[in-house]
Amino acid sequence: MRKFLFVLSLLASTAFVQITAQEISIASSDSYTSCEGAIVDSGLSAADYGANENQTMTWCPEAPETILNFYWVVFDLDAASSITLYDGDDNTAPLIGTYSGDELQGQDVFSGVDNVTGCITVEFTSGPGSAGNFGAYASCGFPCDRPFAIVNPTELQPHYACLNEPVYLEATSSTVADGQELVSWVWDLGDGTIDSESGPIVSHSYSEPGLYTMNLELTDDNDCQNNNLLDYQILVSTNPDFSGTSSDVTMCVGDEIDLTGAVVGVLYNAEPSVDLGGGLFIPDDQSGCFSSQLTFTNFYPGAVVNDANVDIINTFINFEHSYMGDITITFICPNNQSLLVHQQGGFGTFLGVPIDNDADLNPGTGWDYYWEPGATNGTWVDNAGGATLPSGTYESIQPFTNLNGCPLNGTWEIEVCDLFAQDNGFIFDWSIEFAPELYPEAISFTPTFGPECDSTYWEGPSIVDDGDDCNVVAISPDLIGVESYTYRAQNDFGCYYERNLDVTVVGTIPTVTANQTQFCGSPVTLMANVGDVDADDCDFDWTPPSFLDDASIQSPTIDLLENTEIFTVTVSYATSGLTCTSEAAIEIETCEITIPNVFTPDNLNNGGNNTWRVDGLEAFDGVACYIYNRWGTLVYTSIDFGNSGGWDPGIDGAEVGVYYYVLEIPCNEGDELITDQNGVITEFSCDGMVPFTGTINLFR
């Protein structure tokens, strides 16, 4: 059975050893039974077939095999010659086909499943003056109808992936010949990982950014393997650059600052890979042709040979052999199109410097031989006749255009066949050189981030303005402590990234309290509370200051208030290299009861009448009432503050100005003040001391 292995390989030094398959001339017998050997024309290796031949041979498989296969290594018939094949043991069996020219070159023909004999009958005829060659290896069993690998069929290439995140690949849509089953899936994941255990579905992650080319080798239960190269490209994103993104920050409570997010993709740049592998496969089955494979992966996906006369520079072999006339040399591309460059002929001309001793399997010295589309100096056979074929460039037997349409990427194969015994040789190296412009430029890509909020944005507890694109946001924390913020970004590969920062919020959050929130003549003490902060480390600034004894202390006093007022304190506190300021306020109301003209006259002329009267307090006649200055010092008491009462403030010689005094009238429990429509107290009944204020304007 003829089979080829699908391998990723670069040919190193290797040997070609002459096979020992028996040559069976179609003219030698009417029938033959074997699973080995080669059916050849009547001229064998020494000559072509002759004119006016009419030969028939029936070749049958050797029991218990039931399938016979012919692989046609050489098929070079002139126009007057043909071979007709029948699927059975004589020419009354079903017709397989009639062939001429090079129609069967490199083809497999096998007996059908309904052919109970397994035999194939070969009829050969030639015309007047005909000459040519043919030869086919016989083997038993079906030839390879290779499986075809298909991975992620609904996904466009390339596949975009993220670092260290699983990439899922499935090959369940791959095809296999009728009656065969896939038994092996070997995944080459492009980063040196070979997975032969996962089966048709595999998951793999990549730890480095870059371009990875994935391929899959399939094997069916006929030991046949695919030779289509998937070139499935996986682009793995680079990590982005977050330079310019805000880092941890310390700020004052109540302040507003901006957090800036900045992210850009990072370029990946690499030269295209020219590593074609490092192994060589030599078939165990020495009854067939020798073949070696080169797998190309570095062309653009889907690229083909458009014009082989331009796209292919040459094919090359470094070779030694002791009999040029034994061999055929064929180059086969990934879709099985082929180019026959040498077809026997040349008799005993040496190639290179062989060791002409069949028992000695050591290699001689290989010489370089090339075939170029534009060569005009003839084929090997045209140049044969000397002791050794000179190293150099030669014409191919078949035109290079046979390779038009061949995929560039995939497994290219050299096939060397020897139908005749004796002589051996070695292949040291071989290659196919393609035009430089077919190779891709350096592989590079840069992931990108969109400008809108669905691609980049901030998350955090105290964002007060997210801006137009969510990259620059304003925050204003109102609590002391540490707050966490995250800047998130998603690129066009679908990869998510984030940067975290902490905002340390410092300062004070003051509150204002008072011993009472209503001013009714007696002092009100305010207090700016600053929590755990040491008040000695703080500066205080109260407004409005005109009613306070000291507007720069933590706890000032209100001695006089004519109308309801809001007192605000600004606290400054230095910490963590910052000076933080914050405010708090409290409203102090005045009493609802007002007494007009408590003291009359309104003005006092120093040196004049210094007696002041207290009007409007007739209801308090006979009650002991008290007058205090603004500092709480009792300056006068009397039980007669009616219309006949009076008071001398005793400020002779004092400075010109306004003097504040407080009149307090004691009230008994349950007493109540009753005023008329003008605010004059007509009755009183109150609990405690009721204060009233008045001023004396001293002038000269």
C-alpha positions in Angstrom: 0.0 0.0 0.0 1.4 3.4 -1.0 1.0 6.1 1.6 2.7 9.4 2.4 3.2 11.0 5.8 2.3 14.6 6.4 5.3 16.1 8.2 6.7 19.5 8.9 10.3 19.1 7.8 13.4 20.6 6.3 15.6 18.2 4.4 18.9 17.5 6.0 21.5 15.1 4.7 19.6 11.9 3.7 20.1 8.8 1.7 18.3 7.5 -1.3 18.7 3.7 -1.6 17.8 1.7 -4.7 14.6 -0.3 -4.2 14.6 -4.0 -5.0 11.1 -4.3 -6.4 10.9 -6.8 -9.3 10.2 -5.5 -12.8 7.5 -7.4 -14.6 7.3 -6.6 -18.3 3.8 -6.5 -19.7 5.1 -8.7 -22.6 6.4 -11.4 -20.2 3.2 -13.0 -19.1 -0.6 -13.0 -19.4 -1.1 -13.0 -15.7 0.7 -12.2 -12.5 -0.2 -12.4 -8.8 1.6 -10.3 -6.2 1.3 -7.4 -3.8 4.8 -6.1 -4.9 6.7 -5.3 -8.0 6.3 -3.0 -11.0 4.5 -3.5 -14.3 6.7 -1.9 -17.0 6.8 -1.6 -20.7 8.6 -4.2 -22.9 11.8 -2.1 -23.2 12.4 -2.3 -19.4 15.1 0.2 -18.3 17.3 -0.2 -21.3 14.9 1.0 -24.0 11.4 2.2 -24.9 8.5 0.1 -25.9 8.3 -0.7 -29.6 6.0 -0.1 -32.5 2.8 -2.1 -33.2 2.7 -3.8 -29.8 -0.5 -5.3 -28.5 0.1 -6.7 -24.9 -2.3 -7.8 -22.2 -1.6 -8.7 -18.6 -4.0 -9.4 -15.7 -2.4 -8.6 -12.3 -4.2 -10.0 -9.2 -3.6 -9.3 -5.5 -2.1 -11.9 -3.4 -4.6 -13.6 -0.9 -6.0 -12.5 1.5 -5.8 -9.0 0.0 -8.8 -8.1 -2.2 -7.7 -4.6 -3.5 -4.9 -4.0 -6.0 -3.4 -0.6 -6.6 -1.2 0.7 -9.4 0.8 3.9 -8.8 2.0 5.1 -12.2 5.5 6.4 -11.7 6.2 6.8 -15.4 3.5 7.3 -18.0 4.9 8.8 -21.3 3.0 7.4 -24.2 3.2 8.8 -27.7 -0.1 9.8 -29.4 -0.5 6.4 -31.2 -0.2 4.4 -28.0 -2.7 3.8 -25.2 -3.3 1.7 -22.1 -6.8 0.4 -21.3 -7.6 -0.8 -17.8 -10.4 -3.2 -16.8 -11.7 -3.7 -13.2 -11.5 -7.5 -13.3 -9.6 -10.6 -14.5 -10.1 -10.1 -18.2 -11.2 -7.5 -20.8 -14.9 -8.3 -20.3 -14.8 -6.7 -16.8 -16.0 -3.1 -16.3 -13.9 -0.5 -18.0 -11.8 1.7 -15.8 -10.5 3.9 -18.6 -8.3 4.3 -21.6 -5.2 6.6 -21.3 -2.5 8.1 -23.4 0.2 10.8 -23.3 1.0 11.5 -19.6 -2.6 11.2 -18.3 -1.7 8.6 -15.7 1.6 10.2 -14.6 1.6 10.2 -10.7 -1.9 8.7 -10.5 -3.3 5.8 -8.4 -5.6 3.3 -10.0 -7.2 0.6 -7.8 -9.7 -2.2 -8.2 -13.3 -1.5 -7.1 -15.0 -2.8 -4.0 -17.4 -4.8 -6.2 -14.5 -6.5 -7.9 -14.5 -9.9 -6.2 -11.2 -10.9 -7.8 -9.4 -7.7 -7.0 -7.6 -8.0 -10.3 -6.8 -5.3 -12.9 -6.4 -6.2 -16.6 -4.0 -4.0 -18.5 -4.1 -3.7 -22.3 -1.4 -1.9 -24.1 -1.3 -1.0 -27.8 1.2 1.0 -29.8 1.2 2.3 -33.3 3.6 2.3 -36.2 6.8 4.0 -35.3 5.7 4.3 -31.6 8.1 4.7 -28.7 7.6 5.6 -25.0 7.8 4.4 -21.5 5.4 3.4 -18.7 5.8 1.8 -15.3 3.6 1.4 -12.2 4.2 0.1 -8.7 1.8 -2.5 -7.6 0.6 -2.7 -4.0 -2.4 -4.1 -2.2 -5.0 -2.1 -0.3 -6.6 1.3 -1.1 -4.3 4.2 -1.9 -4.6 7.3 0.2 -7.7 9.4 -0.3 -6.4 12.0 2.1 -8.5 13.6 4.8 -8.9 17.3 4.6 -8.5 19.5 7.7 -11.0 22.2 8.5 -10.8 24.3 11.7 -13.3 26.8 13.0 -15.0 26.9 9.6 -17.3 29.9 10.5 -14.6 32.2 11.8 -12.7 34.6 9.6 -8.9 34.6 9.9 -6.9 35.8 11.7 -8.2 34.8 15.1 -7.7 37.6 17.6 -6.6 36.4 21.1 -5.5 37.8 24.4 -2.5 36.8 26.5 -3.1 33.8 28.7 -6.7 33.4 27.7 -7.9 30.2 26.1 -8.2 29.9 22.3 -10.7 27.3 21.3 -10.2 25.3 18.1 -12.4 22.6 16.7 -11.9 20.4 13.7 -15.1 18.4 13.7 -15.9 19.7 10.2 -12.8 18.0 8.7 -13.6 15.5 5.9 -12.4 12.0 5.4 -12.8 9.4 2.6 -16.0 7.4 2.4 -15.7 4.3 4.6 -12.7 5.7 6.6 -12.6 7.3 10.0 -10.2 9.7 11.6 -8.1 8.2 14.3 -5.6 10.9 15.1 -5.5 14.7 15.5 -2.1 16.2 16.0 -2.3 20.0 16.6 0.8 22.1 16.0 -0.2 25.3 17.9 2.6 27.4 16.6 4.4 28.1 19.8 6.2 24.8 20.0 3.3 23.0 21.5 2.2 19.8 19.8 -1.0 18.4 21.2 -1.9 14.8 20.1 -4.2 14.0 23.0 -7.1 16.5 22.8 -8.8 15.0 19.7 -10.9 17.2 17.4 -11.4 20.0 19.9 -8.5 21.8 21.6 -8.1 24.7 24.0 -4.8 26.5 24.2 -3.5 29.8 25.6 -0.4 31.8 24.6 1.9 33.5 27.1 3.6 35.8 24.7 2.2 38.3 22.1 2.7 37.6 18.5 1.6 35.9 15.3 1.1 32.1 15.7 0.4 29.8 12.8 -1.6 26.7 13.7 -1.7 23.5 11.7 -3.4 20.2 12.1 -2.3 16.8 11.0 -5.1 14.2 10.5 -4.7 10.5 10.2 -7.4 8.1 9.2 -7.8 4.4 9.8 -6.2 3.7 6.4 -3.0 5.4 7.7 -3.6 8.3 5.3 -2.8 11.8 6.3 -3.9 15.2 5.1 -1.5 17.4 3.3 -3.4 20.6 3.3 -1.8 23.3 5.4 -4.2 25.3 7.3 -2.0 28.3 8.0 -4.6 29.3 10.6 -3.3 32.5 12.0 -3.7 33.5 15.6 -2.8 37.1 16.6 -2.1 37.4 20.3 -2.4 41.0 21.6 0.4 42.9 23.1 -0.1 44.4 26.5 -0.9 48.1 26.2 1.0 51.2 27.4 -0.7 53.0 30.3 1.8 55.8 30.5 0.0 59.0 31.3 -2.6 57.3 33.5 -3.0 58.8 36.9 -1.4 56.9 39.8 -2.1 56.9 43.6 -3.0 60.4 44.8 -3.6 62.2 48.1 -6.2 65.0 48.2 -8.2 67.1 50.6 -11.7 66.2 51.4 -14.2 68.3 49.6 -11.7 69.3 46.9 -12.2 68.3 43.2 -9.4 66.8 41.1 -9.1 65.1 37.7 -8.1 61.5 37.2 -6.6 60.9 33.7 -6.7 57.6 31.9 -4.4 57.1 28.9 -3.9 53.8 27.0 -2.4 53.0 23.6 -1.7 49.7 21.9 1.9 48.5 21.6 3.3 47.5 18.2 4.2 43.9 17.6 6.8 43.5 14.9 8.6 40.3 13.7 10.2 39.1 10.5 8.3 36.3 8.8 9.3 32.8 9.9 11.5 30.9 7.5 11.9 27.9 9.8 10.7 25.0 7.7 11.2 22.4 10.3 14.0 20.0 11.2 13.1 16.4 10.4 13.0 14.0 7.5 10.7 11.0 6.9 12.0 8.0 5.1 9.2 5.5 4.3 9.5 2.0 5.8 7.9 0.6 2.7 10.9 0.1 0.4 8.7 -1.3 -2.4 7.6 2.2 -3.5 9.1 5.5 -4.4 11.2 7.5 -2.0 9.7 10.8 -1.0 10.7 13.7 1.2 8.7 16.7 2.3 9.3 20.4 2.8 6.5 22.3 4.5 6.2 26.1 3.8 4.3 28.3 6.2 5.7 31.7 5.6 3.7 32.9 2.6 0.5 34.9 2.7 -2.5 32.6 3.5 -4.2 31.4 0.3 -1.3 32.4 -2.0 -0.8 30.3 -5.1 1.6 29.9 -8.0 0.1 32.2 -10.6 2.8 31.8 -13.3 5.4 29.1 -12.5 7.7 30.5 -15.1 7.9 33.7 -13.0 7.0 32.6 -9.5 9.5 29.7 -9.3 13.2 30.5 -9.6 14.3 26.9 -9.6 14.0 23.4 -8.2 17.2 21.9 -6.8 18.7 18.6 -5.6 22.1 17.7 -4.3 22.4 14.2 -5.4 24.7 11.2 -6.2 23.7 8.1 -8.1 25.4 5.5 -10.1 22.9 5.0 -12.9 20.9 8.0 -14.3 18.7 5.7 -16.5 17.1 4.0 -13.4 15.3 6.9 -11.9 12.5 9.4 -12.2 12.4 12.7 -10.2 9.1 14.5 -9.6 8.2 17.6 -7.6 4.7 17.5 -6.1 2.9 20.5 -4.7 0.4 20.6 -1.8 -2.7 19.9 -4.0 -0.9 17.0 -5.8 -0.1 18.8 -9.0 3.3 17.6 -10.2 6.3 18.5 -12.3 8.4 15.6 -13.7 11.9 16.9 -14.2 13.7 13.6 -15.1 12.2 10.4 -16.6 14.8 7.7 -16.7 17.1 7.8 -19.8 20.8 8.6 -19.8 21.8 5.0 -19.3 24.7 4.6 -16.9 25.7 8.3 -16.6 26.7 9.1 -13.0 25.2 11.8 -11.0 27.7 13.4 -8.6 30.4 11.1 -7.5 28.8 7.8 -6.4 30.3 4.8 -4.8 29.6 2.3 -7.5 29.3 -0.7 -5.3 25.8 -2.0 -4.5 26.9 -3.5 -1.3 28.4 -0.3 0.0 25.5 1.9 1.4 27.8 4.8 2.4 27.1 8.0 0.5 29.4 9.3 -2.2 29.7 13.0 -3.0 26.6 14.9 -4.1 26.6 17.5 -6.8 24.2 20.4 -7.3 21.6 20.1 -10.0 19.0 22.7 -10.8 16.0 22.9 -13.1 14.9 26.4 -14.1 11.8 27.5 -16.2 14.0 29.5 -18.5 16.8 26.9 -19.1 17.6 26.2 -22.7 20.5 23.8 -22.5 18.4 20.6 -22.6 17.3 17.9 -20.1 19.6 15.5 -18.2 19.1 13.0 -20.9 20.0 15.5 -23.6 23.3 16.1 -21.7 24.1 12.5 -20.8 26.8 10.4 -22.3 29.8 11.4 -20.2 31.0 9.7 -17.1 29.2 12.1 -14.8 26.5 14.6 -15.5 28.0 18.0 -14.8 26.7 20.1 -12.0 24.5 22.9 -13.3 21.1 24.0 -14.5 18.9 22.0 -16.9 15.6 21.9 -18.6 12.7 20.0 -17.0 11.0 17.1 -18.9 7.6 18.7 -18.2 6.9 22.4 -18.3 6.9 24.4 -15.0 3.4 25.6 -15.8 2.2 22.2 -14.5 2.5 23.9 -11.1 0.3 26.9 -11.9 -2.4 27.1 -9.2 -0.4 25.2 -6.6 -0.7 26.6 -3.0 2.5 28.1 -1.9 2.0 27.2 1.7 1.7 23.5 2.5 3.7 20.3 2.0 5.8 20.2 -1.1 7.3 16.8 -2.0 10.1 15.4 -4.0 9.5 11.9 -5.3 12.4 9.8 -6.6 11.4 6.4 -8.1 13.7 3.6 -9.3 12.0 0.8 -11.2 15.1 -1.3 -11.7 17.5 -3.3 -9.6 21.1 -2.5 -8.7 22.7 0.8 -8.2 22.0 3.2 -5.4 22.3 6.9 -4.5 21.9 9.5 -1.9 19.9 12.8 -1.7 21.8 15.2 0.5 19.5 18.2 0.0 16.7 19.6 -2.1 14.7 22.7 -2.3 12.3 24.9 -4.2 13.2 28.6 -4.6 10.3 31.0 -5.0 10.4 34.6 -6.3 11.3 37.0 -3.4 8.3 39.2 -4.0 6.0 36.3 -3.0 7.2 36.4 0.6 5.3 38.7 3.0 6.7 41.8 4.5 7.6 41.9 8.2 4.6 40.8 10.4 3.4 43.6 12.5 0.2 44.7 14.2 -0.9 47.3 16.8 -4.0 46.7 18.9 -6.2 49.8 19.1 -8.6 51.3 21.7 -11.7 53.1 20.8 -12.3 56.8 21.9 -15.7 56.3 23.4 -16.9 55.3 26.9 -17.6 51.7 25.8 -13.9 51.2 25.2 -12.2 53.2 28.0 -13.7 54.4 31.3 -13.2 55.0 35.0 -15.1 53.3 37.9 -15.1 54.7 41.4 -17.2 56.0 44.3 -16.9 59.8 44.0 -16.9 60.6 40.2 -18.8 63.9 39.7 -18.1 64.4 36.0 -17.0 61.7 33.5 -16.1 64.1 30.8 -16.9 63.5 27.1 -15.0 60.2 26.6 -14.7 58.9 30.2 -10.9 59.1 30.0 -10.6 62.3 32.2 -13.0 62.3 35.1 -13.5 64.7 38.0 -13.8 63.3 41.6 -14.8 65.0 44.8 -14.8 62.7 47.8 -16.7 63.9 50.8 -15.4 61.4 53.3 -11.9 61.0 54.8 -10.2 57.7 54.1 -9.0 55.7 51.1 -11.1 55.3 48.0 -10.2 52.9 45.1 -10.6 53.7 41.4 -10.2 51.6 38.3 -9.4 52.6 34.7 -10.7 49.9 32.3 -9.9 49.5 28.6 -10.9 47.1 25.9 -9.0 46.9 22.6 -10.1 45.7 19.1 -8.8 42.2 20.0 -11.5 42.0 22.7 -8.9 42.0 25.4 -9.7 43.8 28.7 -7.1 45.6 30.8 -7.3 47.8 33.9 -5.2 50.0 36.1 -6.1 50.5 39.8 -5.2 53.5 42.0 -6.0 54.6 45.5 -7.1 58.1 46.5 -6.2 59.0 50.0 -8.6 61.7 51.3 -7.2 63.8 54.2 -8.2 67.0 56.0 -11.1 67.7 58.4 -14.9 67.6 58.2 -15.8 70.2 60.8 -19.2 70.6 62.5 -20.4 73.6 64.4 -22.4 73.4 67.7 -23.5 76.1 70.1 -24.6 76.2 73.7 -27.9 77.6 72.4 -29.1 78.4 68.9 -31.1 81.5 70.0 -29.7 84.7 71.1 -31.9 86.5 73.6 -29.4 88.8 75.1 -27.2 86.4 77.0 -23.9 85.2 75.2 -23.9 82.3 72.8 -20.8 80.1 72.6 -19.9 78.5 69.3 -17.7 75.4 68.8 -16.0 74.2 65.7 -15.6 70.4 66.2 -12.8 68.8 64.1 -13.1 65.2 65.1 -9.8 63.3 65.7 -7.7 66.2 64.5 -5.8 68.2 67.1 -7.4 71.6 67.2 -4.1 73.1 67.9 -3.0 72.1 64.4 -5.9 73.9 62.8 -6.6 77.5 61.9 -10.1 78.9 62.3 -11.7 81.8 60.5 -15.3 82.7 61.5 -17.6 85.0 59.5 -19.2 87.4 60.1 -16.7 88.5 62.7 -18.5 91.7 64.0 -20.6 89.9 66.5 -17.9 87.6 67.8 -15.4 88.3 70.5 -12.6 86.5 68.5 -13.1 85.2 64.9 -9.9 83.2 64.8 -10.4 80.8 67.7 -12.1 77.4 67.8 -14.9 78.6 70.2 -15.8 82.3 69.9 -18.7 84.0 71.8 -21.6 86.0 70.5 -22.3 88.9 72.9 -24.7 90.8 70.8 -27.0 89.9 67.9 -29.6 92.1 66.4 -30.9 89.8 63.7 -30.8 86.1 62.8 -27.3 85.3 61.4 -25.5 82.3 59.8 -22.0 81.9 61.3 -19.5 80.0 59.1 -16.2 78.7 60.1 -13.4 77.8 57.7 -10.9 75.3 59.1 -7.4 75.0 57.7 -5.4 71.9 58.4 -1.9 71.0 57.1 -1.3 67.3 56.6 0.4 65.0 54.1 2.1 68.0 52.4 -1.3 69.6 51.8 -3.2 72.4 53.4 -6.8 71.4 53.5 -9.6 73.8 54.1 -13.2 72.9 54.8 -16.3 74.8 56.0 -19.2 74.3 58.4 -22.0 76.7 59.4 -24.7 77.2 62.0 -27.7 79.5 62.2 -28.2 81.5 65.4 -31.7 83.1 65.7 -32.6 86.2 67.7 -35.5 86.2 70.2 -38.9 86.7 68.8 -39.8 89.3 71.5 -38.3 92.7 71.1 -38.8 95.7 73.4 -38.6 99.1 71.6 -36.9 102.0 73.4 -35.7 100.0 76.3 -33.3 102.8 77.1 -34.1 106.5 76.5 -32.7 108.8 75.5 -30.9 107.2 72.6 -27.9 109.4 72.9 -25.8 110.6 75.9 -23.9 113.9 75.8 -21.0 113.5 78.0 -21.3 116.2 80.7 -25.0 116.4 80.2 -27.9 114.6 81.8 -26.5 111.1 82.4 -29.7 109.6 83.5 -31.4 107.0 81.2 -34.9 105.9 81.5 -36.2 102.5 80.8 -39.5 102.9 79.0 -42.2 100.4 78.3 -41.7 98.3 81.4 -44.6 99.6 83.5 -45.6 96.0 84.1 -42.4 95.4 86.0 -42.7 98.2 88.5 -41.7 96.9 91.9 -39.8 94.0 90.4 -36.0 93.9 90.9 -34.4 94.1 87.4 -30.7 94.1 86.5 -28.5 95.8 84.0 -25.2 94.2 82.8 -22.6 95.4 80.4 -21.6 93.3 77.5 -19.0 91.4 79.5 -21.6 90.2 82.0 -20.7 92.7 84.8 -23.7 93.9 86.8 -23.8 97.6 86.6 -27.2 98.5 88.0 -30.2 97.0 89.8 -33.5 98.6 90.6 -37.1 97.7 91.5 -38.4 100.7 89.7 -38.1 100.7 86.0 -41.4 102.3 85.2 -41.9 105.7 83.7 -40.6 107.3 86.9 -37.5 105.1 87.0 -34.1 106.1 85.7 -30.5 105.0 85.5 -27.2 106.7 85.3 -24.7 104.6 83.3 -21.9 106.4 84.9 -19.8 106.9 81.8 -18.6 110.4 82.3 -15.3 110.9 80.6 -15.6 107.7 78.6 -14.5 107.5 75.0 -17.0 108.4 72.3 -18.6 105.3 71.0 -21.5 102.8 71.3 -22.0 101.0 74.6 -24.0 97.8 74.9 -26.0 96.9 78.0 -28.4 94.1 78.8 -31.5 94.4 81.0 -32.6 91.2 82.6 -36.0 90.9 84.3 -36.5 87.9 86.5 -39.5 85.8 85.8 -41.2 83.2 87.9 -42.1 79.8 86.8 -45.3 79.9 84.8 -45.0 83.6 84.1 -45.8 84.8 80.6 -44.9 88.0 78.7 -47.7 89.7 77.0 -47.2 92.6 74.7 -49.5 94.9 72.9 -49.6 95.5 69.2 -46.7 97.9 69.5 -44.5 95.4 71.3 -44.9 97.0 74.7 -45.1 94.5 77.5 -48.4 94.9 79.3 -48.1 91.8 81.5 -45.5 89.4 82.3 -45.4 85.8 83.4 -42.3 83.9 82.5 -39.8 81.4 83.8 -36.2 82.7 84.2 -34.5 85.9 83.4 -35.7 87.6 80.2 -32.9 89.6 78.6 -33.3 92.8 76.6 -30.6 94.8 74.9 -30.0 98.4 74.4 -27.2 100.8 73.4 -25.9 104.1 74.5 -24.3 106.3 71.9 -21.8 108.5 73.6 -20.8 111.6 71.7 -19.5 115.1 72.4 
